[in-house]
């Protein structure tokens, strides 16, 4: 059987691409290696599905790093306004409770998945699950078909929307990278991203489940992340850690540890911390230094930082030595932590790295090497932080590819 388009992968990018092509009356097939569609999308945002965010287009793409300008034409074509309209037309209501992050009003990823599948079926898209692509067929640098483990399909266009390597149990096994490389595309170095990190320091285990709001993280004097942070038995997790892991995992590939400085006190500097502690001590004659620190931090964290500074937690601030008070103010301002590892792609939400952007037309998502070969979503060498960036880009790139495909 011959198709105009075969989409490999049924995530947000693949489904969007297929829907846009099918709406233009292109005969379209989706091939998914798992038994169900959009498995990773169902898990997005803890099952709440943060679709995108309300930032303007330039601010949105700026979060994707040094290659962000490559995205501009696509995001101008299909931005968060377009995405919200698209889902409204599928009878899915969305909102942004904090004014920035956009969710379905149900806060359930199933709402999004079901709407996309319903639309795909309405557009008469053929869907094959439990089917694995084994080869892309090319003649004279043009797509002519594909092979699966059991069949051969003719087509003039193929879209690889297979995702990266993160969460392999949800279908991201890296097959798309292998196939792209096989047909001549280059792949940049691949690293797990958006995942918890392990610390050398063992004291964090005493603070398990404590959350620090609005933490600020620095590497080499450069702020790389802001947001909530959570202590675990082996290290750190939470939005701020997921974001900074994008910078840290490539470093850990070449060095044994990465030194961080983390402000746990909502951005207060040494002088402001000293003033706040002194003010609390003056107002509370029987307060220990630990009592005063607890006005800024959870009890378990306050205890550990007090201990690290050398202060006696049961004495008043005025009874501490000058050396220990200075150490306390410094460690409350910038707490040093040493990252020594992570759990790899098994726990990574996304992949850093992918198809070399120099080999892809930014206006269409089509390969510059092979006519009829398109890429969209996480398979491309672009990744953003938490907050709807990566999922928003999946929909944008899928849309751009879908409207660019010709029979």
Buried (B, 14 or more C-beta within 10 A) or exposed (E): EEBBBBBBBBBBBBBBBBBBBBBBEBBBBBBBBBEBBBBBBBBBBEEBBBBBBBBEBEEBBBBBBEBBEBBBEBBEBBBBEBBBEBBEEBEBEBEBEEEEBBBBEBBBBBBBBBBBBEBBEEBEBBBBEEBBBBEBBBEEEEBBBBBBEEEEBEBBBBBBBBBBBBBBEBBBBBBBBEBBEEBEBEBBEBBBBBBBBBBBBEBBBBBEEBBBEBBBBBBEEEEBBBBBBBBBEBBBBBBBBBBBBBBBBBEBEEEEBBEBBBBBBEEBBBEBBBEBBEEBBEEEEEBBBBBBBBEBBBEBBBBBBBBBBBBBBEEBBEEBEEEBBBBBBBBBBBBEBBBBBBBBBEBBBBBBBBBBBEBBBBEBBBBEBBBBBBBBBBBBBBBBBBBBBBBBBBBBBBBBBBBBBBE
